[in-house]
């Protein structure tokens, strides 16, 4: 019988996510109260004003037609206005801003819009899974840039052979990122922009976590740099900072030619974001910054509850400056997958093995701050009960 399903599906995503989900289901079927710190899905609602705007908009009988794939002029103006207030970046809403059904939508399709089959692109390892999956869909070959602790989890651009850089279509970066919540400073972005100039590359920057930052840290936009709009595009999402993950609304900003290429592609494959969602997003983007700041404060307290607790039981993990994730190094003698399953089965706490995000993620786990402080402390307490035996394995190897 003929098989239904293309061979490229075998290269999409990571089977580890499905595996962890199966472990969680098995534990729940045994009656375990699982504290799920795996998938980074916000557990809080948008602001009351955004909810009211969405509710009002869906009552309008005229809201149910095709919205248009590029986004309404009102949404694009609101996005451009937010970029100017937040980063001091001036954008043409018509040519340099494109509405998206979440940043994953844009990331999934950008390589198709920019590249031809057989092209190459420079992408991080570990990285958010759609980075690699989008290249598979487009027939583009990834050139993996290892992100290692020894280099501050930044790509070592100087080690990329010139002939490799010259052939690449774009360089993908994400700071602060997922799964590694590392920060990058202006000096790094300047170096990356100079690298892109030298090799005639486009920089694609995923800045989905710009507003979830702690300890006074304010992530910058690469578009703040002089001349960056000639060389860069940037993804922004309302999913995390505004708790609108289920609404599926984001935007791409920057280089007009690259934005236009994605606009052309999307005009052939979708009809855009539901109008009431765009109207609610306008309210979110035009609100005072107090709402994203209040969300950051919630996650900062959660971060402290988790990190301080893990350190007290002997698991010394770094305190991230941004995002809703902790990237934790595991004891020697364990693989990422083995320790994740051990902790789930014995402590009832779910987390994602680091190798779900690429080979360089082996030796780490990603922990999401998507539960209340009380539940995070409970998770630490449960892990603490088994941590001695886990540590003894390290000593015995």
C-alpha positions as CSV (number, residue, x, y, z in Angstrom):
1,X,0.0,0.0,0.0
2,X,1.3,3.5,-0.9
3,X,2.5,5.4,2.2
4,X,0.8,8.7,2.9
5,X,3.1,11.3,4.3
6,X,6.2,12.9,2.8
7,X,9.7,12.0,3.8
8,X,10.4,15.5,5.0
9,X,8.0,14.9,7.9
10,X,10.6,12.6,9.4
11,X,12.9,15.6,9.7
12,X,10.4,17.9,11.2
13,X,10.4,18.9,14.9
14,X,11.7,16.7,17.6
15,X,10.2,13.3,18.7
16,X,11.4,14.1,22.2
17,X,8.5,16.5,22.8
18,X,6.0,13.8,21.9
19,X,8.0,11.4,24.1
20,X,7.9,13.7,27.1
21,X,4.1,14.2,26.5
22,X,3.7,10.4,26.6
23,X,5.7,10.1,29.8
24,X,3.5,12.8,31.4
25,X,0.3,11.0,30.3
26,X,1.6,7.7,31.7
27,X,2.4,9.4,35.0
28,X,-1.1,11.0,35.2
29,X,-2.8,7.7,34.4
30,X,-0.9,6.3,37.5
31,X,-2.5,9.1,39.5
32,X,0.6,11.3,39.7
33,X,-0.1,15.0,40.2
34,X,2.3,16.2,37.5
35,X,3.8,19.7,37.7
36,X,4.3,20.5,34.1
37,X,7.3,22.8,33.5
38,X,7.7,21.6,29.9
39,X,5.9,23.6,27.3
40,X,6.3,27.4,27.6
41,X,2.7,28.3,27.4
42,X,1.7,31.4,29.5
43,X,-0.7,30.5,32.3
44,X,-2.0,34.1,32.8
45,X,-4.6,36.1,30.9
46,X,-4.2,39.3,28.9
47,X,-5.0,42.7,30.5
48,X,-8.7,43.4,31.2
49,X,-8.7,46.1,28.5
50,X,-7.4,43.7,25.9
51,X,-10.1,41.1,26.9
52,X,-12.8,43.8,26.7
53,X,-11.6,45.0,23.3
54,X,-11.6,41.4,22.0
55,X,-15.1,40.7,23.4
56,X,-16.4,44.0,21.9
57,X,-14.8,43.3,18.5
58,X,-16.3,39.8,18.1
59,X,-19.8,41.2,18.5
60,X,-19.4,43.3,15.3
61,X,-21.1,41.4,12.5
62,X,-18.6,43.0,10.0
63,X,-15.7,41.3,11.8
64,X,-16.0,37.9,10.1
65,X,-14.8,38.6,6.5
66,X,-11.3,37.9,5.2
67,X,-8.9,40.2,7.1
68,X,-6.1,40.3,4.5
69,X,-2.8,38.6,4.9
70,X,-0.6,41.6,5.6
71,X,-2.5,43.0,8.6
72,X,-4.8,45.9,9.0
73,X,-3.2,49.4,8.6
74,X,-4.2,50.1,12.3
75,X,-2.3,47.1,13.6
76,X,0.8,47.8,11.5
77,X,0.7,51.5,12.7
78,X,0.4,50.3,16.3
79,X,3.3,47.9,15.9
80,X,5.4,50.6,14.3
81,X,4.4,53.0,17.1
82,X,5.4,50.5,19.8
83,X,8.7,49.9,18.2
84,X,9.4,53.6,18.2
85,X,8.4,54.0,21.8
86,X,10.2,50.9,23.1
87,X,13.4,50.9,21.0
88,X,13.5,54.3,19.2
89,X,13.2,52.5,15.9
90,X,11.4,54.3,13.1
91,X,9.5,52.0,10.7
92,X,7.3,52.5,7.6
93,X,4.1,50.6,8.6
94,X,3.2,49.9,5.0
95,X,6.6,48.5,3.8
96,X,8.5,47.5,6.9
97,X,5.9,45.8,9.1
98,X,3.9,42.6,8.5
99,X,1.3,41.0,10.7
100,X,1.7,37.3,11.5
101,X,-0.3,34.5,13.0
102,X,2.3,34.3,15.8
103,X,6.0,34.5,15.3
104,X,6.1,30.7,14.6
105,X,4.1,31.4,11.5
106,X,6.7,33.9,10.2
107,X,9.6,31.8,11.2
108,X,8.1,28.7,9.5
109,X,7.7,30.5,6.2
110,X,10.5,33.0,6.0
111,X,13.1,30.6,4.5
112,X,10.6,29.7,1.7
113,X,10.2,33.4,0.9
114,X,13.9,34.2,1.0
115,X,15.7,31.1,-0.2
116,X,15.7,28.5,-3.0
117,X,16.1,24.8,-2.5
118,X,19.8,24.0,-1.9
119,X,20.6,27.3,-0.3
120,X,22.1,27.4,3.2
121,X,21.4,29.4,6.3
122,X,23.3,29.9,9.6
123,X,21.2,28.8,12.6
124,X,21.9,28.2,16.3
125,X,22.3,24.8,18.0
126,X,20.5,24.5,20.4
127,X,17.7,26.5,18.9
128,X,13.9,26.8,18.9
129,X,12.7,23.8,16.9
130,X,11.0,25.8,14.1
131,X,14.4,27.2,13.1
132,X,15.5,23.9,11.7
133,X,12.0,22.7,10.7
134,X,11.5,25.8,8.5
135,X,14.7,25.0,6.6
136,X,13.5,21.4,6.0
137,X,10.2,22.7,4.5
138,X,12.1,25.1,2.2
139,X,14.8,22.6,1.2
140,X,17.5,24.8,2.7
141,X,20.6,23.3,4.3
142,X,21.3,24.3,7.9
143,X,24.8,25.4,8.9
144,X,24.7,24.9,12.7
145,X,26.4,27.4,15.0
146,X,27.1,25.8,18.3
147,X,26.1,27.8,21.4
148,X,28.3,26.8,24.2
149,X,28.8,28.0,27.8
150,X,32.5,28.6,27.1
151,X,31.5,31.4,24.7
152,X,28.6,32.8,26.8
153,X,26.1,30.8,24.6
154,X,26.9,33.2,21.7
155,X,27.8,31.9,18.2
156,X,31.6,32.2,17.5
157,X,31.1,34.1,14.2
158,X,34.9,34.2,13.6
159,X,35.1,30.4,13.4
160,X,32.7,30.3,10.4
161,X,34.7,29.7,7.3
162,X,34.5,32.6,4.8
163,X,33.4,30.3,2.0
164,X,30.5,29.0,4.2
165,X,29.4,32.5,5.2
166,X,29.5,33.7,1.6
167,X,27.1,31.0,0.5
168,X,24.6,31.5,3.3
169,X,21.3,33.4,2.7
170,X,20.7,34.5,6.3
171,X,22.0,34.4,9.9
172,X,19.4,33.6,12.5
173,X,19.9,34.9,16.1
174,X,17.7,35.1,19.2
175,X,18.6,37.0,22.3
176,X,17.2,36.6,24.8
177,X,16.3,33.2,23.4
178,X,14.6,29.9,23.7
179,X,15.8,27.4,25.0
180,X,18.8,29.4,26.2
181,X,17.7,32.6,28.0
182,X,21.0,34.3,27.4
183,X,21.4,38.0,26.9
184,X,23.4,39.7,24.1
185,X,24.9,43.2,24.4
186,X,25.3,46.0,21.8
187,X,28.8,45.0,21.1
188,X,27.7,41.5,20.0
189,X,25.0,43.0,17.7
190,X,27.5,45.4,16.2
191,X,29.8,42.4,15.5
192,X,27.0,40.4,14.0
193,X,25.9,43.4,11.8
194,X,29.5,43.8,10.6
195,X,29.7,40.1,9.8
196,X,26.5,40.4,7.8
197,X,27.9,43.4,5.9
198,X,31.1,41.5,5.1
199,X,29.3,38.5,3.7
200,X,26.2,40.1,2.2
201,X,23.9,38.3,4.7
202,X,20.5,39.1,6.1
203,X,20.2,38.9,9.9
204,X,16.9,37.4,11.2
205,X,16.5,38.2,14.9
206,X,13.8,36.5,16.9
207,X,13.0,38.8,19.8
208,X,9.9,37.2,21.2
209,X,11.0,37.8,24.8
210,X,11.9,41.4,24.7
211,X,9.5,42.4,27.5
212,X,10.1,39.4,29.9
213,X,13.3,40.7,31.4
214,X,14.5,41.0,35.0
215,X,16.8,42.9,37.4
216,X,16.5,46.1,35.4
217,X,17.7,44.5,32.1
218,X,16.1,45.8,29.0
219,X,16.8,43.8,25.8
220,X,17.6,45.8,22.8
221,X,16.4,45.5,19.2
222,X,19.1,44.9,16.6
223,X,17.2,47.5,14.5
224,X,18.4,50.2,16.9
225,X,21.8,50.0,15.3
226,X,22.6,52.5,12.5
227,X,22.0,50.9,9.1
228,X,20.5,47.8,10.6
229,X,17.3,48.0,8.5
230,X,19.4,47.4,5.4
231,X,20.6,44.1,6.8
232,X,18.1,42.8,9.4
233,X,14.5,41.8,10.1
234,X,13.1,41.1,13.6
235,X,10.2,39.0,14.9
236,X,8.1,40.4,17.7
237,X,5.3,38.5,19.4
238,X,2.4,39.4,21.7
239,X,2.2,35.8,23.0
240,X,4.5,36.0,26.0
241,X,4.8,39.7,26.9
242,X,1.0,40.3,26.6
243,X,-0.3,36.8,27.4
244,X,-1.9,36.5,24.0
245,X,-0.4,33.2,23.0
246,X,-3.7,31.6,21.9
247,X,-4.7,34.7,19.9
248,X,-1.8,34.0,17.4
249,X,-0.6,37.5,16.7
250,X,2.9,38.8,16.0
251,X,4.7,40.9,13.5
252,X,7.9,41.0,11.4
253,X,9.7,44.4,11.1
254,X,12.8,45.7,9.3
255,X,14.2,45.3,5.9
256,X,11.5,46.2,3.4
257,X,12.6,43.7,0.7
258,X,12.6,40.8,3.1
259,X,9.3,41.8,4.7
260,X,7.9,42.2,1.2
261,X,9.0,38.7,0.2
262,X,7.2,37.1,3.2
263,X,4.2,39.3,2.5
264,X,4.1,37.9,-1.1
265,X,4.3,34.3,0.1
266,X,1.7,34.7,2.7
267,X,-0.7,36.4,0.3
268,X,-0.8,33.0,-1.5
269,X,-1.2,30.7,1.5
270,X,-3.4,32.5,4.1
271,X,-5.9,35.3,4.7
272,X,-4.4,36.8,7.8
273,X,-5.2,37.2,11.5
274,X,-8.8,37.4,12.7
275,X,-9.8,41.1,12.8
276,X,-10.9,41.1,16.4
277,X,-7.6,39.7,17.4
278,X,-5.8,42.5,15.5
279,X,-8.0,45.0,17.2
280,X,-7.3,43.6,20.6
281,X,-3.6,43.6,19.7
282,X,-3.7,47.3,18.9
283,X,-5.1,47.9,22.4
284,X,-2.3,45.8,23.9
285,X,0.5,47.7,21.9
286,X,-0.9,51.1,22.8
287,X,-1.4,50.4,26.5
288,X,0.9,51.8,29.0
289,X,4.0,49.7,29.6
290,X,2.7,48.8,33.1
291,X,1.1,45.6,31.9
292,X,4.2,43.9,30.4
293,X,6.2,45.2,33.4
294,X,3.7,43.6,35.8
295,X,4.0,40.3,33.9
296,X,7.8,40.5,34.1
297,X,7.5,41.0,37.9
298,X,5.5,37.8,38.1
299,X,8.0,35.8,36.2
300,X,10.9,37.3,38.1
301,X,9.4,36.1,41.4
302,X,8.8,32.7,39.9
303,X,12.4,32.6,38.6
304,X,13.7,33.4,42.1
305,X,11.5,30.8,43.7
306,X,12.7,28.1,41.4
307,X,16.4,29.1,41.1
308,X,16.9,29.8,44.8
309,X,15.1,26.6,45.7
310,X,17.2,24.5,43.3
311,X,20.4,26.0,44.6
312,X,19.4,25.1,48.2
313,X,19.0,21.4,47.3
314,X,22.4,21.4,45.5
315,X,21.4,22.0,41.9
316,X,23.3,25.2,41.0
317,X,21.5,26.7,38.0
318,X,22.1,30.2,36.6
319,X,19.6,33.0,37.2
320,X,18.4,34.1,33.8
321,X,18.1,37.8,33.0
322,X,15.1,37.2,30.7
323,X,12.5,34.9,29.2
324,X,10.3,32.3,30.9
325,X,12.9,29.6,30.9
326,X,15.8,28.3,33.0
327,X,18.5,26.4,31.1
328,X,20.0,24.0,33.7
329,X,23.1,21.9,33.4
330,X,22.6,18.4,34.6
331,X,25.0,16.2,36.7
332,X,27.5,14.1,34.9
333,X,26.6,10.5,34.4
334,X,23.1,11.4,33.0
335,X,21.8,12.1,29.6
336,X,19.3,14.9,29.2
337,X,16.5,12.5,28.3
338,X,17.3,10.0,31.1
339,X,17.3,12.6,33.9
340,X,14.1,14.2,32.6
341,X,12.3,10.9,32.7
342,X,13.8,10.1,36.1
343,X,12.6,13.4,37.6
344,X,9.1,13.0,36.0
345,X,8.7,9.4,37.1
346,X,10.1,9.9,40.7
347,X,9.1,13.5,41.4
348,X,6.2,14.2,39.1
349,X,7.9,17.2,37.6
350,X,8.0,17.5,33.7
351,X,10.8,19.4,31.9
352,X,12.2,19.2,28.4
353,X,15.5,17.4,27.7
354,X,18.0,19.8,26.2
355,X,18.7,17.6,23.1
356,X,15.2,18.4,22.0
357,X,16.6,21.6,20.7
358,X,19.7,20.2,19.0
359,X,22.8,18.1,19.7
360,X,24.5,20.9,21.6
361,X,21.6,20.8,24.1
362,X,22.7,17.5,25.4
363,X,23.8,17.9,29.1
364,X,21.0,20.4,29.9
365,X,17.3,20.6,30.6
366,X,14.9,23.4,29.9
367,X,12.5,24.3,32.8
368,X,9.6,26.6,32.0
369,X,8.3,29.1,34.6
370,X,4.7,28.5,33.7
371,X,3.3,27.6,37.2
372,X,2.6,29.7,40.3
373,X,5.4,30.3,42.9
374,X,3.6,27.8,45.2
375,X,3.7,25.1,42.5
376,X,7.3,25.9,41.7
377,X,8.3,25.5,45.3
378,X,6.4,22.2,45.4
379,X,8.4,21.1,42.3
380,X,11.7,22.0,44.1
381,X,10.6,20.1,47.2
382,X,9.8,17.0,45.2
383,X,13.1,17.2,43.2
384,X,14.9,17.7,46.5
385,X,13.7,14.4,47.8
386,X,15.5,12.5,45.0
387,X,18.4,14.9,44.3
388,X,20.8,13.1,46.7
389,X,20.5,9.8,44.7
390,X,20.9,11.7,41.4
391,X,24.0,13.4,42.7
392,X,25.4,10.1,44.0
393,X,25.2,8.7,40.5
394,X,27.4,11.6,39.4
395,X,30.0,10.8,42.2
396,X,29.9,7.1,41.3
397,X,30.7,7.6,37.6
